[in-house]
Amino acid sequence: MTNHMSVGSDAENLVVRTDEGAIACLTLSSPGSLNALSDAMLDVLAKQLSQIAQDPSVRVVILRGAGKAFCAGHDLKEMTAARAAPDGGAAYFADLFDRCGQLMQAIPRLPQPVIAQVHGIATAAGCQLVATCDMAVAAEGTRFGVNGVNIGLFCSTPMVALSRNVPRKQAFEMLTTGDFIAADRAQELGLVNRVVPHAALETETLALAKQVADKLARAVRIGKRAFYDQLDQDLSGAYALTRDAMVQNMLDSDTAEGIAAFIEKRAPTWEQ
């Protein structure tokens, strides 16, 4: 395992990167705040993802949290302090939710698949983060919620990712009741892919990441981009877009080798 030590201020250590071969593991490392998405946390995580996007040696990303929880959402103490501004915090809040929204959009745009490794709780923007990742593995006992409504703050921005993961009525119930759902219910609704014993969480998430990382990286990158792009198209537009993606993929020399190997009943010899 390779450690990538961050440079700069102590804030940079809020997200710790360790590499396991072609897999980059990003650990939210502010356990005292339950890994709240503070201004500094959002900034550092965005920078880490930007660096990974430019790193062709990374094929899969695992996003996880240190301590007792995955992520408890926005930092309410920071948000409350912003009310002291002359505008009552309006400019700060707009900027905060913009920056968080940009981070959430960066994850599906990242060339590499991102897997959330979830334990403890994932609430509000933390639940949004799980919904935003391409896949998610949760430990038994994990609880998920968009429970801002319980303190008078409807989770409108987390709703964007949540409502694109789970059926509408279930999403609306979560948003309006503020109730937590258990890991098995989250799997039933499509918020997470797998639920595993807590002791096996790291091993099982890494196994899934390695399975994806073993595939032809360029094919996965082409496919991930096409996956999200086609969702925004009507049916004919989706087929036109994915046609172009398939052509691009077919013209790759390693794809030609992979198909030839399959026909010849042998393992492919890829350049990656």
Kinemage of the C-alpha trace (Angstrom):
@kinemage 1
@onewidth
@group {chain A} dominant
@subgroup {mainchain}
@vectorlist {calphas} color= white
{ca met a 1} P 0.000 0.000 0.000
{ca thr a 2} L 1.315 3.420 -0.963
{ca asn a 3} L 0.697 6.511 1.129
{ca his a 4} L 0.279 9.821 -0.683
{ca met a 5} L 1.159 12.478 1.876
{ca ser a 6} L -0.678 15.721 1.252
{ca val a 7} L 1.243 18.942 1.036
{ca gly a 8} L 0.292 22.261 2.571
{ca ser a 9} L -1.595 23.036 5.753
{ca asp a 10} L -2.940 20.608 8.321
{ca ala a 11} L -6.312 20.953 6.600
{ca glu a 12} L -4.911 18.900 3.724
{ca asn a 13} L -4.834 15.886 6.061
{ca leu a 14} L -8.615 15.941 6.366
{ca val a 15} L -8.636 13.490 3.457
{ca val a 16} L -5.962 10.801 3.565
{ca arg a 17} L -5.099 8.963 0.377
{ca thr a 18} L -3.610 5.468 0.375
{ca asp a 19} L -3.137 3.401 -2.771
{ca glu a 20} L -3.647 -0.336 -3.078
{ca gly a 21} L -2.230 -1.077 -6.528
{ca ala a 22} L -4.498 0.658 -9.048
{ca ile a 23} L -7.054 1.510 -6.330
{ca ala a 24} L -6.957 4.902 -4.583
{ca cys a 25} L -8.560 4.906 -1.135
{ca leu a 26} L -9.685 8.324 0.112
{ca thr a 27} L -10.472 8.432 3.830
{ca leu a 28} L -12.433 11.334 5.273
{ca ser a 29} L -10.374 11.901 8.397
{ca ser a 30} L -12.193 14.136 10.849
{ca pro a 31} L -13.685 11.559 13.212
{ca gly a 32} L -14.346 14.114 15.933
{ca ser a 33} L -16.935 15.802 13.686
{ca leu a 34} L -18.160 12.490 12.239
{ca asn a 35} L -16.369 13.539 9.032
{ca ala a 36} L -18.669 16.509 8.487
{ca leu a 37} L -18.338 18.212 5.109
{ca ser a 38} L -16.812 21.418 6.441
{ca asp a 39} L -15.481 24.106 4.120
{ca ala a 40} L -11.996 22.630 4.456
{ca met a 41} L -13.201 19.043 3.941
{ca leu a 42} L -15.070 19.974 0.759
{ca asp a 43} L -12.026 21.824 -0.555
{ca val a 44} L -9.540 19.048 0.140
{ca leu a 45} L -11.783 16.285 -1.184
{ca ala a 46} L -12.370 18.242 -4.395
{ca lys a 47} L -8.602 18.700 -4.821
{ca gln a 48} L -7.924 14.998 -4.228
{ca leu a 49} L -10.511 13.967 -6.799
{ca ser a 50} L -9.126 16.473 -9.301
{ca gln a 51} L -5.659 14.963 -8.897
{ca ile a 52} L -6.997 11.431 -9.313
{ca ala a 53} L -8.885 12.422 -12.463
{ca gln a 54} L -5.521 13.232 -14.060
{ca asp a 55} L -3.855 10.020 -12.862
{ca pro a 56} L -4.197 7.189 -15.396
{ca ser a 57} L -2.598 4.727 -12.970
{ca val a 58} L -5.726 4.890 -10.791
{ca arg a 59} L -8.531 2.659 -12.046
{ca val a 60} L -10.950 2.699 -9.094
{ca val a 61} L -11.524 4.988 -6.081
{ca ile a 62} L -12.827 3.926 -2.669
{ca leu a 63} L -14.301 6.678 -0.487
{ca arg a 64} L -14.601 5.923 3.230
{ca gly a 65} L -14.722 7.588 6.647
{ca ala a 66} L -12.472 7.327 9.695
{ca gly a 67} L -13.850 6.716 13.162
{ca lys a 68} L -17.429 5.864 14.070
{ca ala a 69} L -19.205 7.078 10.936
{ca phe a 70} L -18.949 7.589 7.201
{ca cys a 71} L -20.180 11.201 7.107
{ca ala a 72} L -22.700 13.218 9.100
{ca gly a 73} L -23.327 15.877 6.452
{ca his a 74} L -22.594 19.584 6.530
{ca asp a 75} L -20.847 21.256 9.465
{ca leu a 76} L -23.754 22.913 11.292
{ca lys a 77} L -21.438 24.898 13.576
{ca glu a 78} L -19.779 26.551 10.569
{ca met a 79} L -23.163 27.239 9.021
{ca thr a 80} L -24.456 28.793 12.234
{ca ala a 81} L -21.374 31.031 12.562
{ca ala a 82} L -22.041 32.369 9.053
{ca arg a 83} L -25.299 33.941 10.276
{ca ala a 84} L -23.227 36.705 11.869
{ca ala a 85} L -22.580 38.232 8.422
{ca pro a 86} L -24.550 41.382 7.506
{ca asp a 87} L -26.661 39.388 5.021
{ca gly a 88} L -27.467 36.739 7.630
{ca gly a 89} L -25.214 34.268 5.829
{ca ala a 90} L -27.032 34.270 2.489
{ca ala a 91} L -23.892 34.659 0.356
{ca tyr a 92} L -22.001 32.062 2.383
{ca phe a 93} L -24.837 29.544 2.186
{ca ala a 94} L -25.176 29.985 -1.581
{ca asp a 95} L -21.428 29.494 -2.009
{ca leu a 96} L -21.402 26.467 0.324
{ca phe a 97} L -24.185 24.663 -1.508
{ca asp a 98} L -22.603 25.578 -4.854
{ca arg a 99} L -19.274 24.085 -3.787
{ca cys a 100} L -20.945 20.973 -2.424
{ca gly a 101} L -22.967 20.613 -5.627
{ca gln a 102} L -19.803 20.934 -7.712
{ca leu a 103} L -18.164 18.175 -5.671
{ca met a 104} L -21.185 15.910 -6.107
{ca gln a 105} L -21.117 16.512 -9.862
{ca ala a 106} L -17.369 15.848 -10.035
{ca ile a 107} L -17.798 12.260 -8.810
{ca pro a 108} L -19.896 10.967 -11.736
{ca arg a 109} L -17.630 12.978 -14.090
{ca leu a 110} L -14.512 11.347 -12.630
{ca pro a 111} L -13.067 8.919 -15.206
{ca gln a 112} L -12.677 6.210 -12.566
{ca pro a 113} L -15.552 4.419 -10.815
{ca val a 114} L -16.020 5.531 -7.192
{ca ile a 115} L -17.200 3.098 -4.499
{ca ala a 116} L -18.480 4.381 -1.154
{ca gln a 117} L -17.429 2.192 1.801
{ca val a 118} L -20.081 3.087 4.374
{ca his a 119} L -20.382 2.418 8.099
{ca gly a 120} L -22.014 3.983 11.138
{ca ile a 121} L -24.197 6.725 9.729
{ca ala a 122} L -24.517 8.563 6.432
{ca thr a 123} L -26.800 11.519 7.021
{ca ala a 124} L -27.923 14.562 5.013
{ca ala a 125} L -24.999 15.526 2.730
{ca gly a 126} L -23.295 12.317 3.859
{ca cys a 127} L -26.211 10.328 2.468
{ca gln a 128} L -25.980 12.539 -0.619
{ca leu a 129} L -22.342 11.480 -0.972
{ca val a 130} L -23.298 7.789 -0.876
{ca ala a 131} L -26.036 8.341 -3.458
{ca thr a 132} L -23.576 10.231 -5.656
{ca cys a 133} L -20.919 7.509 -5.743
{ca asp a 134} L -21.122 4.999 -8.581
{ca met a 135} L -21.473 2.068 -6.176
{ca ala a 136} L -21.701 1.599 -2.427
{ca val a 137} L -20.941 -1.193 0.042
{ca ala a 138} L -22.400 -0.811 3.538
{ca ala a 139} L -21.674 -2.508 6.821
{ca glu a 140} L -24.537 -4.170 8.650
{ca gly a 141} L -25.957 -1.714 11.166
{ca thr a 142} L -25.272 1.365 9.025
{ca arg a 143} L -28.078 3.940 9.078
{ca phe a 144} L -28.950 6.330 6.274
{ca gly a 145} L -31.016 9.494 6.521
{ca val a 146} L -31.786 12.869 4.995
{ca asn a 147} L -33.013 14.112 8.332
{ca gly a 148} L -32.441 17.851 8.134
{ca val a 149} L -36.215 18.313 8.332
{ca asn a 150} L -35.989 17.279 11.990
{ca ile a 151} L -34.164 20.550 12.745
{ca gly a 152} L -36.158 22.632 10.283
{ca leu a 153} L -33.812 22.396 7.285
{ca phe a 154} L -35.212 20.371 4.381
{ca cys a 155} L -32.437 18.400 2.652
{ca ser a 156} L -33.077 19.940 -0.767
{ca thr a 157} L -29.581 19.517 -2.209
{ca pro a 158} L -29.120 15.946 -0.892
{ca met a 159} L -32.514 15.265 -2.463
{ca val a 160} L -31.002 15.645 -5.947
{ca ala a 161} L -28.760 12.601 -5.593
{ca leu a 162} L -31.166 10.618 -3.420
{ca ser a 163} L -34.100 11.014 -5.828
{ca arg a 164} L -31.886 9.753 -8.649
{ca asn a 165} L -31.078 6.581 -6.673
{ca val a 166} L -34.288 5.472 -5.001
{ca pro a 167} L -37.973 5.487 -6.007
{ca arg a 168} L -39.692 8.862 -5.640
{ca lys a 169} L -42.172 8.002 -2.927
{ca gln a 170} L -39.516 6.387 -0.751
{ca ala a 171} L -37.203 9.368 -1.242
{ca phe a 172} L -39.989 11.779 -0.349
{ca glu a 173} L -40.856 9.804 2.763
{ca met a 174} L -37.230 9.914 3.926
{ca leu a 175} L -37.048 13.656 3.249
{ca thr a 176} L -40.285 14.585 4.991
{ca thr a 177} L -40.181 12.243 8.004
{ca gly a 178} L -36.477 12.535 8.725
{ca asp a 179} L -36.450 8.839 9.591
{ca phe a 180} L -33.341 6.713 9.256
{ca ile a 181} L -33.382 3.584 7.118
{ca ala a 182} L -31.290 0.516 7.862
{ca ala a 183} L -28.643 -0.889 5.558
{ca asp a 184} L -30.814 -3.746 4.298
{ca arg a 185} L -33.591 -1.296 3.402
{ca ala a 186} L -31.034 0.936 1.669
{ca gln a 187} L -30.033 -2.054 -0.438
{ca glu a 188} L -33.669 -2.852 -1.267
{ca leu a 189} L -34.177 0.729 -2.452
{ca gly a 190} L -31.014 0.792 -4.553
{ca leu a 191} L -29.013 3.235 -2.424
{ca val a 192} L -26.282 0.648 -1.821
{ca asn a 193} L -25.151 -2.385 -3.796
{ca arg a 194} L -24.159 -4.728 -1.003
{ca val a 195} L -24.509 -5.093 2.772
{ca val a 196} L -21.762 -7.048 4.512
{ca pro a 197} L -20.705 -7.793 8.104
{ca his a 198} L -18.858 -4.842 9.635
{ca ala a 199} L -15.700 -6.910 10.079
{ca ala a 200} L -15.689 -7.705 6.355
{ca leu a 201} L -16.468 -4.182 5.094
{ca glu a 202} L -12.952 -3.212 4.041
{ca thr a 203} L -12.189 -6.626 2.533
{ca glu a 204} L -15.457 -6.830 0.593
{ca thr a 205} L -15.205 -3.267 -0.719
{ca leu a 206} L -11.630 -3.847 -1.807
{ca ala a 207} L -12.619 -7.093 -3.531
{ca leu a 208} L -15.285 -5.256 -5.544
{ca ala a 209} L -12.793 -2.506 -6.402
{ca lys a 210} L -10.195 -5.049 -7.523
{ca gln a 211} L -12.748 -6.824 -9.716
{ca val a 212} L -13.472 -3.540 -11.521
{ca ala a 213} L -9.805 -2.528 -11.601
{ca asp a 214} L -8.921 -5.779 -13.387
{ca lys a 215} L -11.038 -4.772 -16.390
{ca leu a 216} L -9.626 -2.788 -19.312
{ca ala a 217} L -9.361 0.711 -17.831
{ca arg a 218} L -10.048 2.599 -21.053
{ca ala a 219} L -13.202 0.572 -21.653
{ca val a 220} L -14.466 1.320 -18.131
{ca arg a 221} L -13.706 5.031 -18.548
{ca ile a 222} L -15.548 5.200 -21.861
{ca gly a 223} L -18.427 3.247 -20.355
{ca lys a 224} L -18.737 5.352 -17.207
{ca arg a 225} L -18.891 8.581 -19.189
{ca ala a 226} L -21.488 7.113 -21.554
{ca phe a 227} L -23.501 5.702 -18.618
{ca tyr a 228} L -24.135 9.137 -17.129
{ca asp a 229} L -24.381 11.021 -20.419
{ca gln a 230} L -27.055 8.728 -21.832
{ca leu a 231} L -29.248 9.125 -18.746
{ca asp a 232} L -29.833 12.751 -19.741
{ca gln a 233} L -30.913 11.839 -23.288
{ca asp a 234} L -34.178 10.692 -24.799
{ca leu a 235} L -34.168 7.141 -26.175
{ca ser a 236} L -32.901 7.950 -29.655
{ca gly a 237} L -30.286 10.352 -28.290
{ca ala a 238} L -29.112 7.727 -25.809
{ca tyr a 239} L -28.620 5.176 -28.574
{ca ala a 240} L -26.732 7.690 -30.753
{ca leu a 241} L -24.459 8.616 -27.871
{ca thr a 242} L -23.751 5.015 -26.858
{ca arg a 243} L -23.186 4.043 -30.515
{ca asp a 244} L -20.328 6.544 -30.597
{ca ala a 245} L -19.001 5.196 -27.300
{ca met a 246} L -19.032 1.639 -28.653
{ca val a 247} L -17.210 2.715 -31.815
{ca gln a 248} L -14.548 4.489 -29.743
{ca asn a 249} L -14.199 1.388 -27.589
{ca met a 250} L -14.044 -1.006 -30.555
{ca leu a 251} L -11.214 0.981 -32.164
{ca asp a 252} L -9.009 0.517 -29.100
{ca ser a 253} L -6.178 -1.944 -29.767
{ca asp a 254} L -6.568 -3.593 -26.368
{ca thr a 255} L -10.255 -4.196 -27.105
{ca ala a 256} L -9.284 -5.896 -30.344
{ca glu a 257} L -6.877 -8.053 -28.333
{ca gly a 258} L -9.574 -8.830 -25.740
{ca ile a 259} L -12.032 -9.996 -28.411
{ca ala a 260} L -9.358 -12.048 -30.190
{ca ala a 261} L -8.390 -13.683 -26.895
{ca phe a 262} L -12.013 -14.599 -26.190
{ca ile a 263} L -12.430 -16.150 -29.649
{ca glu a 264} L -9.154 -18.027 -29.245
{ca lys a 265} L -10.068 -19.144 -25.698
{ca arg a 266} L -7.034 -17.568 -24.014
{ca ala a 267} L -6.347 -14.768 -21.557
{ca pro a 268} L -5.913 -11.305 -23.140
{ca thr a 269} L -2.542 -9.590 -23.123
{ca trp a 270} L -3.358 -5.949 -22.506
{ca glu a 271} L -0.904 -3.081 -22.556
{ca gln a 272} L -2.389 -1.449 -19.433
